[in-house]
Every structure is written in structure tokens, then in C-alpha cells.
């Protein structure tokens, strides 16, 4: 059986858990070798064992995506370990920031932290990976943004600002590197089932005097398909953008949200 990413080399940030973990396993099943980057080492080691059981190579690299020296070390170590190639970069590292908080109550340092992780933490891996992709005249960059980068998101000013900025970064970089046969796209998940969604529902419920189940159902009722997106749904979209099936797509926003933004 042919695999769409056979022999490709990928870096995934935010790989330790959630969407990042599912993205890594999906890319590996399609034949990619991976460098797994995140701040937490033990989940990365566990994931690496799973990937190697699929017959793929997996390298663990503790990384702070907001620190340029750490990101530069991530890229250098990947090039040394995998024969000087980087074919795919998935920027999945991110944080939610303040929830149910009006903009006038957001602490400046909390706003800065969200922008540092979600925006700077995407910019730095792109910056350091692109010279290799340009030299080899091939590359796929996929940024994990969100539907809050497509519309306003009340009481989530920091998060929404970061995701709108990611959309602009994606489109701008796509224009700059298109002549080098490099595709740059963004996936915009809606609310995704898992620990982060559960926490979001709890926080919203506490602020509103609701139950978490009521908040969850409110989200579902807003979705055309009436079902919550899974991490695997997002991973499938990333895999498509990482493959040559999407060879003539760049600068695009691929929304995976069950129709929440329709």
C-alpha cells in the first residue's frame, strides 16, 4: 500500500498531546519520519515509542517555541539526524489564554504570553526551517490557527488576536516562498474534543452560572453538523496539506469545525 508521505521528514511543534499527538501519529502512518518538539519530554518519549512501532523514525527534542536559540537547536538537530532535509513543518504549539474575560480585564502580561506562544512560536520555526526548504526547492508548512482567526470571539481578545495574526502570517509567507515550491497553509479548527475543550466549558460555565454540559451543548447547537471536531479530524486535514494532494494550494485557510463558522 502506497503512503502519501513516504520518506518525508517532518517537524511538529506542540507534539506532546492533544492535536499535536494525533497529527504526529497520522503523518507517521503515511510514511513520515518525525522530530517531536514540545516543552514536556516524557509525553514525547511515549509518543516516539508509538511512532517507532509503526516503522518510522522519531526524534525527541525539548523545545520552547518562544525562544529563538531553542528553535534554532531544534532545526539544527533535525537536519543532523535526518540527512539534511526538512520536508514538512507543522506548527501546533499554542495556548488558550484568558477565557470569558473582557478586554479591559485582561492582564497585559497574559496578552503578551498568548502572542508569544501562538504567534512568535509559529514565526520562529518558520524562520529557521525555510532556508532548508528554499535550498531543496520543496516544503510544506502547516500552521494550526483557529476559527477565532476568521471571526470575532467575544471575551477571548488575546487568543483571537493571535489567530488573526497567524492567518496574516500564513498568507504573507506563502507569497514570499511560493516561487521556491513551498506551500504554506493554515488549518482552522473549531472547538476540539479533549482536555482543552473540557476546561473551556468549565471556565465558561463558572463565569455564567451554567453547567459545563450546557456550555458544551451551546457549542454543538451552533454547528451545522451537530458534532464536535476531533483531534483526528484536524490531523486528517493536516495530512492532506502535507501531501502532494494539495500541491496547488497555498496561503489558504482550511476550516475544520463541523460548520460552526458557516
N, C-alpha and C positions, 0 to 999 in steps of 0.2 A: 504494500500500500504506500503510495507516494505521500509525502508530508510537505506541507506548504513552506515550511521554514527550515528544511533540511540543511544542516551545516551552518546556519546563520548564528551570529554571535550577538547576544542581547544584554543590555544593562537595564535593570529595573530598580528604580528607587522606591522606597516605601514598600519593600517586598516582604516585610516580616509577617504581615497579617492582612485581613480584610481583602479588598480588591486586589492589592498587590500580590498577595499569595496566589489567588486564583489565576491572575494574569500569568505569573511565572509558570505554574503547572500547565496552563493551556499552551503557552509558547513552547514549553519542553515537549509536550505531546506531539506538537507539529514539527519537532526536529531541532529546535534551537538549543544552543548551549547558553548558559546564563551566568552573569555576575549579579549576586543578590546584595542590594545595598539598603541599609537601614541603621538606625542607632542601636536597636536591640539585637544582640548577637545570637542568643540561644534560639529564638524562633527561626532565625536564618539558617542555623545549623540543622535544625529539624527539617526545614524545607529543602535544604540541599540534599539530604539523605533521600527524600522522596523523589527529587528530580533525578538523582543518580540511579535510582531504581528503575527509572524509565529509559536508561541507557544514554542519558545526556550528561554533560559535564556541568558542574555548578560550583561557583566560587563565592565564598562569603567575604564581604567587605564592609566592615563597620564604617558608616558614613554619616556625617552631619551635612545635609544638603545646603545649609545656610553658610557653611564655612568653605571658602574657596580652596584652601590648602587641602582640606579633606576630600573635596570633589576632584581636585587635580590628582590626588593619590588614587582615588577610585578609578579614574580613567587610565592612569599610568599602569596600575596593577592589572587591569583588564587587558590592556594591549600586550603586556609582558606575558600574561598567562595564555592568551588565545591567539597567538601568532600575528599580532599587529592589526587585527581587524575589529571593528565595531560596526555591525550592520543595523542594529535596532536599539533605540533608546526609548524607554517608557518612563515618563515622569509621573509616578503615582504617589509620591510623598505629599502629605498635606495634613492640615489640621482644620477643625471647625471654628474655633474661636468663640467669642461671646454668643450666647443663644438667648433669644427673646429679650434682647437688650436694645433700647432705643439709642440712637447715635449719640445723644447728649450724655448718656451714662457710660459709654464705652471708655475704658481707660486707654490713654494714648499708647502705653506700653503694650497692651493687649492687641491693639490695632497694628502696631509695628510688628509684633510677633507673627500675626497671621500673614501679613505681607511678606515677611522674611521667609517663612517656610513655603507658602504657596506660590509666591512669585519669584523671589530671589532663588529659592530652592528648585525652581524649574529652569530659570535663566542660567545658573552656573553649570549644571550638567550639559545643557545645550552648548554653551560657550566652549566647554572643554572637549566635547565629543566631535563637534563639527569639523575641526581641522582634519581629523582622520577620515570622516565621511567625504569631505571635499576631495582629499587626495585619492581616495579609492573610487570616486565618482559614483557613489551609491550610499543611500542611507534612508532609514525610516525613523522619524521622531514622532512619538505619540504623547501628547500631554493630557493628563486627566484633569479636566476642568469641572463643570457642573452646570445644571440648568439655571443656577443663580447667576451665571455669566451670560444668560440670554434674556433675563428679565429682572426687574427689581425684586428684592427679597426683604420685606419689612422685618425690622429688628435683627437683621444679620448684616449690617453695613460693612463690617470688616471682611467677612467671608465673601459677600457678593462683589465687593470691590476687587478682591484678589482674583476672583474667577473671571470678571470682565477684563481685567488686565491680562490674564492668561490668554484669553481669546485674541486680544490685540497682538500679544507677543507671537502667538501661533501664526497669525496671518502675515505679520511683518517678516518673521524668519522664513516663512515659506517663499515669499517674494525674493529674499536675498539668496537663498540656496537652491532654488529651483533649477537654475542653469547647470548645477552640478549633479543633477539627477537625484536630488534628495527631497523626499516627501515629508511635510510637516503638517500634522493634523491634530485635532483635539477631540476627545470623547467627552460628552457632557452627560454624565449620569444624573438621574433624578435621585430621589431618596432610595437608598440601597439597604436591603435587609441585612441585619447584623448588629454588632455591639454599638456601632456609632448611631444607627437609627434608633435603637432602644434607648440610648442615652438622650438623644434629641427629643424623643417622645416624653421621657420622664421630666426633662427640664421644662419643656413647653407645658406639660400638664401641671407642674408645680406652680408655674407663673400664672396659669389661667384658672386654677382650681378645678381642673378636669382630672380624669383618669388617663394614664398612658394609652389605654385601649381606645379611648375617644379620640385622642390625637392621631393615633395610627389610622383609625377609620376615616378621619377627615382627609388624610393624605390619599387613601385608597379611593375615596369618593371623587377626588379631583382627577383621577387617572382614567383616560379613555378605556384602557384595557382592564381596569379594576383589579390590577395586581401589581405588587411591589417588585421593582427590579432586583435581581440577584447579582452577586458578585460575578457569577459565571456569565450572565448576560453582558456585563461590561467587558469581561475577558474575551468573549467571542468577538465583540466589536474591535477590541484592540488587536486581536489576532488577524482580523481582516485587514486592518490598516497596516499591520506589519508585513503582510504578504504582498506578492505582486498582483493579487486580485484587485488591489486598489492603486495600481501603478499610475493612473492619471488623475488621482485625487490629491489635492494639496491645498493647505490653507482653509480646510473645511471644519465645520462643527458637526460631529455625528452625535445626535441626541439619543440616549437610551434611558427612557424614563416612563415607559408604559403609557405615554400620551398625556403626561402631566402638563406639558408646556403647549399643548395643542390649543 
